[in-house]
Amino acid sequence: MFRSIVVGTDGSDSAAIAVAGAAELARFTGATLHVATVGGATTSAMLGDPLAGAAAMSVAAEETRDELNDIVEHAAEPARSEGVTVCTHTLIGSAAQALCDLAESVGADLIIVGNRGMRGGRRFLGSVPNTISHHAPCSVLIYETQHPHDA
């Protein structure tokens, strides 16, 4: 069924719901779970802008890298404790594009994202789940994270 599943997290409670769902599906199917977090444009500048102040940016970049690593490792731990094979990824750039690129590079069969940002006007303006649903190189599951007990 699935051999490789990508799920994104920003460390929020709603993202944890999507990661837990992805972990359950990975455990059920025997898939490898790729848990990823993405630092945005500010992070990208801090981690590699040659025009930034070297000393200040070096400290900020290391703190940001550590924070992103903490987010993804914390998100991956419950799946690992359930025996799921997990790979973690700390990515930089647009969240939607980074997750689609990761899915392509690991040969993912499925990307799972939460539906936060899918309601109201953002549904038409380009939320991460919406963008992924239009550009993913594989199937996409948009997980209910707004009202998980109502679903």
Secondary structure, 3 states (H helix, E strand, C coil): CCCEEEEECCCCHHHHHHHHHHHHHHHHHCCEEEEEEEECHHHHHHHHCCCCCHHHHHHHHHHHHHHHHHHHHHHHHHHHHCCCCEEEEEEECCHHHHHHHHHHHHCCCEEEEECCCCCCCHHHHCCHHHHHHHHCCCEEEEECCCCCCCC
